Amino acid sequence: MQVTRPLPPKLREIIDFNYQFPVDWPVVDNTISPDATRTLKQVIINSLQNYYYDHRIFTHVVPDFNRHFQNRLFNKMVQHQYWIDQFLHLIEDNQFFYNDEEQNLSRNAASNSVVNGLSKESDTPQNMVGDINTYLTAATKTDDLNSVDGTETELNTIHKSTLGDITVQFKNFAGFSNFIDQLVTAVSPCFIGAYSDDYDDDYSYFGFRFERATDPDRTLVYDPLDQLVATLTDGCKTVALKGATRTFIESSPGINDNFTRTNVDSFGRAETGGRYFITESVAGDFDVADGVGTMNVTTVNASRRATLSQTNILKSFSGQVKIKTDKVAAGASQEAGITFGYVDLLNHYEAVLRFTSTGTVQVGIIKKIDGDTNLIGAYVQVAATRNIADWWRLKMFWDSATGQIKAKAWIVGDAEPTTWAKEEVDTTYTKGRIGLRSILNTSTSNAPVLFSYDDLVGTGDWPTNPIITHDTWVRFLSYNYNNVNDDSLVAWLKIALKDTSNDLFAESIRYLPTGDLNAGYGPLESDGTRHDGSDWNDYLGQTADYSETSEGTVAPDDTQLGFTDCSGWERLLLKTFGIHLSLYVFDGIHVPRESTDIMDNSDVGVAIIPRSGTTQITDFTKVQIGDLVGFDADLTDPEEGQVDHLGWFMGYDKFKKARFFSSRATPNGPTFADVGGQSVLNGTTNLYTKRFVCTRRI
């Protein structure tokens, strides 16, 4: 039998036996003040919650019931005829009872007076109801409870033998009556259970109301305050729970490129930061080989530029790069640098390393406005001579909030200068992309010149970080829910609703570049692309055991240690929470390897919105936080409509964008930001938005 539990300490404090109700009831314009009303309402609601469960009151809670019944505040409430009637109605409609297990406790409780002054032992449930009824009837023997004059003395006389000397001071019976009328209407259905801040083995947590819903078939679980606290879907292990409100934020991973790839007529893709886009020149002037990116500048006064457009827009950047050229400057200077605040090729900033025709080395900061080059301040010399074999390191800093721009340079291998060579302030541009630029100034006499770059690294801030705030926690049952709401489920809910250990999303965050479990998407191929095929066991470096599905074992690929592709990452998380995996067995229990199998073929969980060719999903009413979302994102895939990417639906950001969390090649790992495409489901223009085709609940 389920039993109730004492009030939690906080509620007990509110309606403690020694609670001293104010002598002067707060009154504003002949009505009970809002503050007093709210306080009284909470006391009544909490009291009812604690004692009513499924239209029954248990005898073993009588000591608490008795104590709170004596409470001075509670006495003032029952002294009003309307409240007594409602209270009696609740009492008479219920039965006090006990089973063998509780008999001794119940009889001991019954032997104590139900209310002070009742000496008779209520040895049966029926007698107990009668005793309470007798007391309440005595409490109503007044001529006019709506009249203040003459009532307090009368009440005190009646209650003196049972309640002690209590001074009753109702300032406004009419206002109080109106409040009670409204309150009883609102709370007349018996509350079930009591929610406590603490649990122990002596009491079961109960108080849930289970309500069925359809499309999909599911059970909504409400607490005693009628708040939705859990959603369980038929045929699924996923449970969405109400918990503490959390905020998830993803920050820019920055840029890292050591050019350890081979690209012909292209700069390819940076290790972190995305793909380079080339402007102002032919692709044939760009190559990556032998750990170096090169720009072959064949004509004067014509830039060679590669911009990392997939890093998204940055509002600040602190970075550096190694630079050298294969010839001394002849006739005019050679300029190489980092572009930032890049709006387009005609509008941006650049930190410049300048090799002059006189042999000196200078640092400067320029600003492009509608194609016109503007030097901010003057160039600053950092070396009087230059050795053609030396690599130089250019370092810069930009903060659009303050307009600060700084730059310095030194020979690789030497100590970094302690001060900045250039410091300027300019607020023309507040955000933009990052890139590299090379140019031979007019009068250069020894073109072509090969500019080489290596070790481009930096950190920066997005103008707006993706921020998602909600109170949904996602956990998993060990079985597929089947609309059986028994004691074991109640016990699980009891624990889950108080569990603050990592749920699906708290665990997911750990795999971001800034997390302690930082996961990449896949190792770099020779052309700079990311390998697609790293599974959960590759990331962990463990042998996968699929004996449950008679598929044997799979050894990890040592070259893929620390990497997981999109489905590999989902499987890694699911395995963390006890979900069983397979390779290609579709039994409705094990989650298979491929995205298309998980979403289309496996029958794991429930297809909340099944795929219909390439039809974009635009109605999100069925989509729940924690659902898997599927995409036909690879436009080169010959099988149109096949799911080739998936992620977790994470919720809505502050701009009402529905964001998902997935592992992708461009950001090299998990992200819910807009790197390598926007991680957004709603809209019309974004790749993933347009190719969002199905959802599944595990």
C-alpha positions as CSV (number, residue, x, y, z in Angstrom):
1,M,0.0,0.0,0.0
2,Q,1.3,3.4,-0.8
3,V,1.6,5.8,2.1
4,T,1.9,9.5,2.6
5,R,4.9,11.2,4.2
6,P,5.3,14.1,6.5
7,L,5.4,17.6,5.2
8,P,8.8,18.7,3.9
9,P,10.7,21.0,6.2
10,K,9.9,24.1,4.3
11,L,6.1,23.5,4.3
12,R,6.3,22.3,7.9
13,E,7.8,25.7,8.8
14,I,5.0,27.5,7.1
15,I,2.3,25.8,9.1
16,D,4.1,24.8,12.2
17,F,2.1,24.3,15.4
18,N,3.8,27.4,16.9
19,Y,3.1,29.5,13.9
20,Q,2.0,32.9,15.2
21,F,-0.7,34.3,13.0
22,P,-0.7,38.1,12.9
23,V,-3.0,39.7,15.5
24,D,-4.2,42.2,12.9
25,W,-5.3,40.5,9.7
26,P,-3.9,42.6,6.8
27,V,-6.8,44.4,5.2
28,V,-6.9,46.8,2.3
29,D,-10.2,48.5,1.5
30,N,-12.2,45.9,3.4
31,T,-10.6,43.0,1.6
32,I,-7.8,40.6,2.6
33,S,-4.5,41.9,1.2
34,P,-3.0,40.1,-1.8
35,D,0.0,39.1,0.2
36,A,-2.1,37.5,3.0
37,T,-4.3,35.9,0.4
38,R,-1.4,34.3,-1.3
39,T,0.1,33.1,1.9
40,L,-3.2,31.6,3.1
41,K,-3.9,30.0,-0.2
42,Q,-0.5,28.2,-0.2
43,V,-1.0,27.0,3.4
44,I,-4.4,25.5,2.5
45,I,-3.2,23.9,-0.7
46,N,-0.1,22.4,0.9
47,S,-2.2,21.1,3.8
48,L,-4.7,19.4,1.5
49,Q,-1.9,18.0,-0.7
50,N,-0.3,16.3,2.3
51,Y,-3.4,14.6,3.5
52,Y,-5.5,13.6,0.5
53,Y,-4.5,10.8,-1.7
54,D,-6.8,9.2,-4.2
55,H,-9.9,10.3,-2.1
56,R,-8.5,8.6,1.0
57,I,-6.9,9.8,4.3
58,F,-4.5,7.4,6.0
59,T,-4.8,7.0,9.8
60,H,-1.1,6.9,10.4
61,V,-0.9,10.6,9.4
62,V,-3.3,11.6,12.2
63,P,-0.6,12.9,14.5
64,D,0.5,15.4,11.8
65,F,-3.1,16.0,10.9
66,N,-4.0,16.6,14.5
67,R,-1.1,19.0,15.0
68,H,-1.8,21.0,11.9
69,F,-5.5,21.0,12.6
70,Q,-4.7,22.7,15.9
71,N,-2.6,25.2,14.2
72,R,-3.9,28.6,15.0
73,L,-4.1,29.6,11.3
74,F,-6.0,26.4,10.5
75,N,-8.4,27.0,13.3
76,K,-9.2,30.4,12.0
77,M,-10.0,28.9,8.6
78,V,-12.3,26.2,10.0
79,Q,-14.2,28.7,12.1
80,H,-15.8,30.0,9.0
81,Q,-19.0,28.1,8.2
82,Y,-18.4,27.8,4.5
83,W,-15.0,26.3,5.0
84,I,-16.3,23.9,7.7
85,D,-18.9,22.7,5.3
86,Q,-16.4,22.0,2.5
87,F,-14.0,20.4,4.9
88,L,-16.7,18.1,6.3
89,H,-17.7,17.3,2.8
90,L,-14.2,16.1,2.0
91,I,-14.0,14.2,5.3
92,E,-17.4,12.5,4.9
93,D,-16.6,11.5,1.3
94,N,-13.5,9.7,2.4
95,Q,-12.7,6.7,4.6
96,F,-9.9,6.4,7.1
97,F,-8.4,3.0,6.9
98,Y,-5.4,0.9,7.6
99,N,-4.0,-2.5,6.7
100,D,-2.3,-5.0,8.8
101,E,1.0,-3.5,8.2
102,E,-0.1,-0.1,9.5
103,Q,-2.5,-1.3,12.2
104,N,-0.3,-0.6,15.2
105,L,0.7,2.8,13.9
106,S,-2.9,3.6,13.1
107,R,-4.2,2.6,16.5
108,N,-1.5,4.5,18.2
109,A,-2.3,7.5,16.1
110,A,-6.0,7.1,16.8
111,S,-5.5,6.9,20.5
112,N,-4.2,10.4,20.4
113,S,-6.9,13.0,20.3
114,V,-7.9,13.9,16.8
115,V,-8.1,17.5,18.0
116,N,-7.3,18.9,21.4
117,G,-10.0,18.3,24.0
118,L,-11.3,15.0,22.4
119,S,-10.6,12.4,25.0
120,K,-12.4,9.5,23.2
121,E,-10.1,7.1,21.4
122,S,-11.2,6.8,17.8
123,D,-10.6,3.1,17.5
124,T,-12.3,2.7,14.1
125,P,-12.3,4.8,11.0
126,Q,-16.1,5.4,11.4
127,N,-15.6,6.7,14.9
128,M,-12.8,8.9,13.8
129,V,-15.0,10.5,11.2
130,G,-17.7,11.0,13.8
131,D,-15.3,12.5,16.3
132,I,-14.1,15.1,13.8
133,N,-17.7,15.8,12.8
134,T,-18.6,16.4,16.4
135,Y,-15.8,18.8,16.9
136,L,-16.6,20.7,13.7
137,T,-20.2,20.9,14.6
138,A,-19.4,22.4,18.0
139,A,-17.2,24.9,16.3
140,T,-20.1,26.3,14.2
141,K,-22.5,27.1,17.1
142,T,-22.5,30.8,16.6
143,D,-25.3,33.1,15.8
144,D,-23.5,35.1,13.1
145,L,-20.1,34.3,11.7
146,N,-20.4,37.2,9.3
147,S,-20.6,39.7,12.2
148,V,-17.5,40.7,13.9
149,D,-19.1,42.2,17.0
150,G,-20.0,39.6,19.6
151,T,-18.5,36.7,17.6
152,E,-15.0,36.5,18.8
153,T,-16.0,36.1,22.5
154,E,-18.6,33.5,21.5
155,L,-16.1,31.5,19.5
156,N,-13.5,31.7,22.2
157,T,-16.0,30.4,24.7
158,I,-16.9,27.5,22.5
159,H,-13.3,26.6,21.7
160,K,-11.7,27.3,25.0
161,S,-12.0,23.7,26.1
162,T,-10.7,22.3,22.9
163,L,-8.3,24.9,21.5
164,G,-7.1,26.9,24.4
165,D,-7.3,30.6,24.7
166,I,-7.3,31.9,21.1
167,T,-8.0,35.5,20.2
168,V,-9.9,35.4,16.9
169,Q,-9.7,38.6,15.0
170,F,-11.4,38.5,11.6
171,K,-11.3,41.9,10.0
172,N,-13.3,41.1,7.0
173,F,-15.5,38.0,6.9
174,A,-17.0,38.9,3.5
175,G,-13.6,39.1,1.9
176,F,-12.5,35.9,3.6
177,S,-15.6,34.1,2.5
178,N,-15.2,35.2,-1.0
179,F,-11.6,34.0,-1.0
180,I,-12.5,30.6,0.4
181,D,-15.3,30.2,-2.1
182,Q,-12.9,30.7,-5.0
183,L,-10.2,28.6,-3.4
184,V,-12.5,25.6,-2.7
185,T,-13.8,25.7,-6.2
186,A,-10.2,25.6,-7.4
187,V,-9.0,22.9,-5.1
188,S,-12.1,20.8,-4.5
189,P,-10.8,17.8,-6.4
190,C,-8.8,15.8,-3.8
191,F,-5.1,16.4,-4.1
192,I,-3.0,13.3,-4.3
193,G,0.3,12.8,-2.5
194,A,2.8,15.2,-1.1
195,Y,6.0,16.3,-2.9
196,S,8.9,16.4,-0.6
197,D,12.4,17.8,-0.9
198,D,13.8,14.7,0.7
199,Y,13.2,11.0,0.4
200,D,13.9,7.9,2.5
201,D,13.1,4.3,2.5
202,D,10.2,4.6,4.9
203,Y,7.9,6.4,2.5
204,S,6.9,6.0,-1.1
205,Y,6.7,9.0,-3.4
206,F,3.3,9.3,-4.9
207,G,1.1,12.1,-6.0
208,F,1.2,11.6,-9.7
209,R,-1.8,11.9,-12.0
210,F,-1.5,10.0,-15.2
211,E,-3.3,11.3,-18.3
212,R,-3.4,9.7,-21.7
213,A,-2.8,11.6,-24.9
214,T,-2.6,10.5,-28.6
215,D,-0.6,11.2,-31.7
216,P,1.7,9.8,-30.6
217,D,0.1,7.6,-27.9
218,R,1.7,8.7,-24.6
219,T,1.1,9.3,-20.9
220,L,1.4,12.8,-19.4
221,V,2.4,12.7,-15.7
222,Y,1.2,15.6,-13.5
223,D,2.4,16.3,-9.9
224,P,0.0,17.4,-7.0
225,L,0.2,21.0,-8.2
226,D,-1.0,19.8,-11.6
227,Q,2.2,20.6,-13.3
228,L,3.3,18.4,-16.2
229,V,6.5,16.7,-14.9
230,A,7.0,13.8,-17.3
231,T,6.0,12.5,-20.7
232,L,6.3,8.8,-21.5
233,T,5.6,7.6,-25.0
234,D,4.3,4.1,-25.8
235,G,7.0,1.9,-27.3
236,C,9.8,4.3,-26.3
237,K,12.5,4.4,-23.7
238,T,12.8,8.2,-23.9
239,V,11.3,10.2,-21.0
240,A,11.0,14.0,-21.0
241,L,11.1,15.2,-17.4
242,K,10.6,18.6,-15.8
243,G,13.5,19.6,-13.7
244,A,15.7,22.6,-12.9
245,T,15.9,25.2,-15.6
246,R,19.2,25.0,-17.5
247,T,21.0,27.1,-20.1
248,F,23.1,25.6,-22.8
249,I,25.6,27.8,-24.6
250,E,28.1,27.0,-27.4
251,S,31.0,29.2,-27.9
252,S,33.1,29.6,-31.1
253,P,35.7,26.8,-31.3
254,G,38.1,29.3,-32.9
255,I,40.5,28.5,-35.8
256,N,43.3,26.0,-36.1
257,D,45.0,25.1,-39.3
258,N,48.5,23.5,-39.6
259,F,47.9,22.7,-43.3
260,T,48.7,19.0,-42.9
261,R,46.8,18.0,-46.1
262,T,47.1,18.0,-49.8
263,N,45.0,20.4,-51.9
264,V,45.6,21.3,-55.6
265,D,44.1,24.6,-56.8
266,S,42.4,25.0,-53.4
267,F,43.2,25.7,-49.7
268,G,40.7,23.0,-48.8
269,R,39.4,22.9,-45.2
270,A,41.0,24.0,-42.0
271,E,41.4,21.5,-39.2
272,T,39.0,23.8,-37.2
273,G,37.3,26.7,-38.8
274,G,35.8,25.4,-41.9
275,R,36.4,25.6,-45.7
276,Y,38.5,28.3,-47.4
277,F,36.8,30.3,-50.1
278,I,38.9,32.0,-52.7
279,T,38.3,35.5,-54.1
280,E,40.0,37.9,-56.5
281,S,42.0,35.2,-58.2
282,V,42.1,31.9,-60.0
283,A,42.1,28.7,-58.0
284,G,45.3,27.7,-59.7
285,D,47.3,30.1,-57.5
286,F,46.4,28.2,-54.3
287,D,47.8,24.9,-53.1
288,V,48.4,23.0,-49.9
289,A,51.3,20.5,-49.6
290,D,54.1,19.5,-47.3
291,G,52.4,21.1,-44.3
292,V,52.2,24.6,-45.9
293,G,49.5,26.6,-47.7
294,T,50.8,28.6,-50.6
295,M,49.5,31.5,-52.7
296,N,51.3,32.1,-56.0
297,V,51.0,35.8,-56.7
298,T,51.8,36.3,-60.4
299,T,50.8,39.9,-61.0
300,V,51.3,43.1,-59.1
301,N,48.5,44.9,-57.3
302,A,46.2,41.9,-57.4
303,S,45.4,40.2,-54.1
304,R,45.3,36.5,-53.5
305,R,42.8,35.9,-50.7
306,A,41.3,32.9,-48.9
307,T,38.5,33.4,-46.4
308,L,37.2,31.0,-43.9
309,S,33.5,31.7,-44.5
310,Q,32.3,28.6,-42.5
311,T,33.8,29.9,-39.2
312,N,30.7,32.0,-39.1
313,I,30.9,35.7,-38.3
314,L,33.2,36.7,-35.5
315,K,33.0,39.9,-33.5
316,S,36.4,39.5,-32.0
317,F,39.5,37.6,-32.8
318,S,43.0,37.0,-31.4
319,G,45.1,35.0,-33.7
320,Q,48.5,34.4,-35.4
321,V,50.0,32.8,-38.4
322,K,53.5,32.0,-39.8
323,I,54.5,33.7,-43.0
324,K,57.4,33.7,-45.5
325,T,58.0,34.4,-49.2
326,D,60.4,32.7,-51.6
327,K,62.0,36.0,-52.8
328,V,63.2,39.3,-51.4
329,A,61.1,42.3,-52.2
330,A,62.3,44.0,-55.4
331,G,60.9,47.3,-56.7
332,A,58.1,47.4,-54.2
333,S,56.9,45.8,-51.0
334,Q,55.4,42.4,-50.4
335,E,52.4,42.3,-48.0
336,A,50.9,39.3,-46.3
337,G,48.4,39.2,-43.4
338,I,45.3,38.2,-41.6
339,T,42.0,39.7,-42.7
340,F,39.3,40.1,-40.0
341,G,36.0,41.9,-39.7
342,Y,35.6,40.7,-43.3
343,V,32.3,41.8,-44.8
344,D,33.4,41.2,-48.4
345,L,36.5,41.7,-50.4
346,L,36.0,45.5,-50.6
347,N,35.2,46.0,-46.9
348,H,37.3,44.6,-44.0
349,Y,40.4,45.0,-41.8
350,E,43.8,43.5,-42.2
351,A,46.8,43.1,-39.9
352,V,49.8,43.3,-42.3
353,L,53.3,41.9,-42.3
354,R,55.3,44.0,-44.8
355,F,58.6,43.0,-46.4
356,T,60.0,46.2,-48.1
357,S,62.3,46.6,-51.0
358,T,64.9,48.1,-48.7
359,G,65.0,44.9,-46.7
360,T,63.1,46.1,-43.6
361,V,60.2,44.4,-42.0
362,Q,57.1,46.3,-40.9
363,V,53.8,45.8,-39.2
364,G,50.7,47.8,-40.1
365,I,46.9,47.8,-39.9
366,I,44.8,48.7,-42.9
367,K,41.1,49.1,-43.5
368,K,39.3,48.5,-46.8
369,I,36.2,50.7,-47.4
370,D,34.4,50.1,-50.7
371,G,37.7,48.9,-52.2
372,D,39.8,51.8,-51.1
373,T,42.8,51.0,-48.9
374,N,43.2,53.1,-45.8
375,L,46.2,52.8,-43.6
376,I,45.3,53.2,-39.9
377,G,48.2,55.1,-38.5
378,A,51.7,54.4,-39.9
379,Y,53.6,51.2,-40.5
380,V,56.0,50.3,-37.7
381,Q,59.4,48.8,-38.4
382,V,60.1,45.6,-36.4
383,A,63.3,44.6,-38.1
384,A,66.0,46.4,-40.1
385,T,67.0,43.4,-42.2
386,R,65.4,40.2,-43.3
387,N,66.8,36.7,-44.0
388,I,64.9,35.1,-46.9
389,A,65.0,31.7,-45.1
390,D,63.2,33.0,-42.0
391,W,59.6,32.3,-41.1
392,W,57.9,35.3,-39.5
393,R,55.0,35.1,-37.0
394,L,52.3,37.7,-37.3
395,K,50.0,38.1,-34.3
396,M,47.0,40.3,-34.0
397,F,44.1,41.2,-31.6
398,W,40.7,42.7,-32.4
399,D,37.8,43.6,-30.1
400,S,34.9,45.2,-31.9
401,A,33.3,46.2,-28.6
402,T,36.1,48.7,-27.9
403,G,37.5,49.0,-31.4
404,Q,41.0,48.0,-30.2
405,I,43.2,46.5,-32.9
406,K,46.8,45.4,-32.2
407,A,49.6,43.7,-34.1
408,K,53.2,42.6,-33.7
409,A,55.6,40.3,-35.5
410,W,58.8,38.4,-34.8
411,I,61.1,35.7,-36.3
412,V,59.9,32.2,-35.5
413,G,62.2,30.8,-32.9
414,D,62.8,34.1,-31.3
415,A,61.1,35.2,-28.1
416,E,57.7,36.9,-28.6
417,P,58.0,40.7,-28.0
418,T,56.4,41.8,-24.8
419,T,54.6,44.8,-26.3
420,W,52.5,45.3,-29.4
421,A,54.2,47.0,-32.3
422,K,50.9,48.6,-33.4
423,E,47.9,49.6,-31.4
424,E,44.9,51.5,-33.0
425,V,41.3,52.1,-32.3
426,D,38.7,51.9,-35.1
427,T,35.0,50.9,-35.0
428,T,34.1,50.8,-38.7
429,Y,33.4,47.0,-38.7
430,T,31.9,45.2,-35.8
431,K,31.9,41.6,-37.1
432,G,33.1,39.6,-40.0
433,R,35.0,36.5,-41.2
434,I,38.7,35.6,-40.9
435,G,41.1,34.9,-43.7
436,L,44.5,35.3,-45.3
437,R,45.7,37.8,-48.0
438,S,48.8,38.3,-50.1
439,I,49.7,41.1,-52.5
440,L,52.6,42.5,-54.5
441,N,52.5,46.3,-54.6
442,T,52.9,48.2,-57.8
443,S,56.4,48.4,-59.2
444,T,57.3,44.9,-57.9
445,S,59.9,43.7,-60.4
446,N,60.4,40.0,-59.6
447,A,56.9,38.5,-59.8
448,P,55.8,35.8,-59.4
449,V,56.3,35.5,-55.7
450,L,55.2,32.5,-53.6
451,F,53.7,33.3,-50.2
452,S,53.7,30.5,-47.7
453,Y,51.4,30.2,-44.6
454,D,51.4,27.8,-41.7
455,D,50.0,27.3,-38.2
456,L,47.0,29.7,-38.4
457,V,45.4,29.6,-35.0
458,G,43.1,31.9,-33.1
459,T,40.1,32.3,-30.8
460,G,37.1,34.6,-31.3
461,D,33.6,35.3,-30.2
462,W,30.4,35.0,-32.3
463,P,28.2,38.0,-32.3
464,T,25.5,35.9,-30.9
465,N,26.2,32.6,-29.2
466,P,23.4,29.9,-29.6
467,I,21.7,29.9,-26.2
468,I,19.0,27.4,-25.3
469,T,17.1,27.7,-22.0
470,H,14.5,25.2,-20.7
471,D,13.6,22.9,-17.9
472,T,13.3,19.7,-19.8
473,W,15.6,16.8,-18.8
474,V,15.9,13.7,-21.0
475,R,16.4,10.3,-19.5
476,F,15.8,6.7,-20.6
477,L,13.9,3.8,-19.2
478,S,15.5,0.4,-19.4
479,Y,12.4,-0.9,-21.3
480,N,9.9,0.4,-23.9
481,Y,7.1,2.1,-22.0
482,N,3.8,0.2,-22.4
483,N,1.2,2.3,-20.5
484,V,1.7,0.4,-17.3
485,N,1.9,2.8,-14.4
486,D,2.9,0.5,-11.6
487,D,4.9,0.9,-8.4
488,S,8.2,0.3,-10.2
489,L,7.5,3.2,-12.6
490,V,6.5,5.4,-9.7
491,A,9.7,4.5,-8.0
492,W,11.7,5.4,-11.2
493,L,9.9,8.7,-11.5
494,K,10.6,9.5,-7.9
495,I,14.3,9.1,-8.5
496,A,14.4,10.6,-11.9
497,L,12.6,13.8,-11.0
498,K,15.2,14.5,-8.3
499,D,18.2,13.2,-10.2
500,T,20.7,16.0,-11.0
501,S,23.3,13.8,-12.6
502,N,24.0,14.3,-16.3
503,D,21.0,13.7,-18.6
504,L,21.2,13.4,-22.4
505,F,22.1,17.1,-23.0
506,A,24.4,17.6,-20.0
507,E,26.3,14.6,-21.3
508,S,26.2,15.9,-24.9
509,I,27.8,19.2,-24.0
510,R,30.9,17.4,-22.8
511,Y,31.7,16.5,-26.4
512,L,32.0,20.1,-27.6
513,P,35.5,21.4,-28.5
514,T,35.5,23.1,-25.1
515,G,34.3,20.0,-23.2
516,D,36.2,17.5,-21.3
517,L,35.3,14.7,-23.7
518,N,36.0,16.7,-26.9
519,A,35.0,14.6,-29.9
520,G,36.0,15.1,-33.5
521,Y,34.0,14.1,-36.4
522,G,36.6,12.1,-38.3
523,P,40.3,12.1,-39.1
524,L,41.6,14.3,-41.9
525,E,41.9,12.7,-45.3
526,S,44.8,13.7,-47.6
527,D,42.7,16.3,-49.3
528,G,41.6,18.0,-46.1
529,T,38.1,16.5,-45.9
530,R,37.0,14.5,-42.8
531,H,36.7,10.8,-42.8
532,D,33.1,9.6,-42.5
533,G,32.7,6.4,-40.6
534,S,33.9,6.7,-37.0
535,D,31.7,4.8,-34.6
536,W,31.3,5.0,-30.8
537,N,34.0,2.3,-30.2
538,D,36.5,4.1,-32.5
539,Y,36.1,7.2,-30.3
540,L,36.7,5.1,-27.1
541,G,39.3,2.8,-28.6
542,Q,37.3,-0.2,-27.5
543,T,36.2,-3.4,-29.1
544,A,32.5,-3.4,-29.7
545,D,30.7,-6.6,-28.6
546,Y,27.5,-7.3,-30.6
547,S,27.0,-10.8,-29.4
548,E,23.5,-10.0,-28.3
549,T,22.6,-9.7,-32.0
550,S,25.0,-12.5,-33.1
551,E,27.1,-10.0,-35.0
552,G,30.4,-10.7,-33.3
553,T,32.9,-8.1,-32.3
554,V,34.3,-5.1,-34.1
555,A,37.8,-3.8,-33.2
556,P,38.4,-0.1,-33.1
557,D,40.3,1.7,-35.8
558,D,43.3,3.3,-34.2
559,T,43.3,6.1,-36.7
560,Q,39.8,7.1,-35.6
561,L,40.5,7.3,-31.9
562,G,38.6,10.3,-30.5
563,F,36.3,10.7,-33.5
564,T,32.6,9.9,-34.1
565,D,30.5,10.7,-37.1
566,C,26.8,11.8,-36.7
567,S,25.3,8.4,-36.0
568,G,28.4,7.2,-34.2
569,W,27.9,10.1,-31.7
570,E,24.2,9.4,-31.2
571,R,25.1,5.7,-30.5
572,L,27.9,6.7,-28.1
573,L,25.4,8.8,-26.1
574,L,22.7,6.1,-26.2
575,K,25.1,3.5,-25.0
576,T,26.1,5.8,-22.1
577,F,22.5,5.7,-21.0
578,G,22.1,1.9,-21.3
579,I,20.5,1.6,-24.8
580,H,21.6,-1.5,-26.6
581,L,23.2,-1.3,-30.0
582,S,23.6,-3.4,-33.1
583,L,25.2,-3.1,-36.5
584,Y,22.5,-4.2,-39.0
585,V,20.0,-6.0,-36.9
586,F,16.6,-4.3,-36.9
587,D,14.6,-5.9,-34.0
588,G,13.1,-2.8,-32.5
589,I,15.3,-3.1,-29.5
590,H,18.9,-2.4,-30.7
591,V,19.9,0.8,-32.4
592,P,21.7,0.0,-35.7
593,R,24.8,1.7,-37.1
594,E,23.6,3.8,-40.1
595,S,21.5,7.0,-39.9
596,T,19.1,5.8,-42.6
597,D,18.6,2.5,-40.7
598,I,18.0,4.2,-37.4
599,M,15.4,6.5,-38.8
600,D,13.8,4.4,-41.5
601,N,14.4,0.7,-41.0
602,S,15.0,-0.2,-37.4
603,D,11.6,0.2,-35.7
604,V,13.5,1.4,-32.6
605,G,11.1,3.5,-30.6
606,V,8.5,5.3,-32.6
607,A,8.6,7.3,-35.8
608,I,7.0,10.5,-34.6
609,I,7.0,12.0,-38.1
610,P,7.9,9.3,-40.7
611,R,9.9,10.3,-43.7
612,S,7.8,11.1,-46.8
613,G,10.4,11.3,-49.6
614,T,12.1,14.7,-49.4
615,T,9.1,16.5,-48.0
616,Q,10.3,19.2,-45.5
617,I,8.8,19.0,-42.0
618,T,7.3,22.4,-41.1
619,D,4.9,21.4,-38.3
620,F,6.7,21.0,-35.0
621,T,3.8,20.3,-32.7
622,K,4.7,16.6,-32.3
623,V,8.5,17.1,-32.0
624,Q,9.7,16.8,-28.4
625,I,13.0,17.8,-26.9
626,G,15.2,14.7,-27.0
627,D,13.8,13.4,-30.3
628,L,16.1,12.3,-33.1
629,V,15.8,14.4,-36.2
630,G,16.8,13.1,-39.6
631,F,18.0,14.9,-42.7
632,D,18.6,14.1,-46.4
633,A,21.5,16.6,-46.3
634,D,24.0,15.1,-48.8
635,L,22.9,16.6,-52.1
636,T,25.4,14.3,-54.0
637,D,23.8,11.1,-52.6
638,P,22.3,9.2,-55.5
639,E,19.5,7.9,-53.3
640,E,17.3,11.0,-53.0
641,G,15.3,11.0,-49.8
642,Q,17.6,8.7,-47.9
643,V,18.4,9.9,-44.4
644,D,22.2,10.6,-44.3
645,H,22.4,12.9,-41.2
646,L,20.8,12.9,-37.8
647,G,20.9,14.8,-34.5
648,W,19.0,15.5,-31.3
649,F,16.3,18.1,-31.1
650,M,17.6,20.4,-28.3
651,G,14.8,23.0,-28.0
652,Y,14.3,26.7,-29.0
653,D,16.9,29.4,-28.6
654,K,16.1,33.0,-27.6
655,F,15.3,33.8,-31.2
656,K,12.7,31.0,-31.4
657,K,14.9,29.0,-33.6
658,A,14.4,25.2,-33.2
659,R,18.0,23.9,-32.8
660,F,19.4,20.4,-33.1
661,F,22.7,19.0,-31.8
662,S,24.7,16.8,-34.2
663,S,28.3,15.8,-35.1
664,R,29.4,17.3,-38.4
665,A,32.5,17.5,-40.6
666,T,32.9,21.3,-40.9
667,P,33.1,22.1,-37.1
668,N,34.8,18.7,-36.7
669,G,32.5,17.3,-34.1
670,P,29.3,18.0,-32.2
671,T,27.6,21.4,-32.5
672,F,24.3,23.1,-32.1
673,A,25.7,26.3,-33.6
674,D,25.8,27.5,-37.2
675,V,29.1,26.2,-38.3
676,G,28.9,24.2,-41.5
677,G,25.3,25.1,-41.9
678,Q,22.8,26.4,-39.4
679,S,21.7,23.9,-36.7
680,V,18.1,25.1,-37.2
681,L,15.0,23.1,-38.1
682,N,12.5,26.0,-38.8
683,G,12.8,28.3,-41.7
684,T,13.1,28.2,-45.5
685,T,16.7,28.9,-46.6
686,N,19.1,26.8,-44.5
687,L,20.3,23.5,-45.9
688,Y,19.3,21.5,-42.8
689,T,16.0,23.3,-42.6
690,K,15.0,22.5,-46.1
691,R,16.2,18.8,-45.8
692,F,14.6,18.0,-42.4
693,V,12.5,15.0,-43.3
694,C,11.7,12.8,-40.2
695,T,11.8,12.4,-36.5
696,R,12.0,9.4,-34.2
697,R,11.7,8.9,-30.4
698,I,14.0,6.2,-29.1
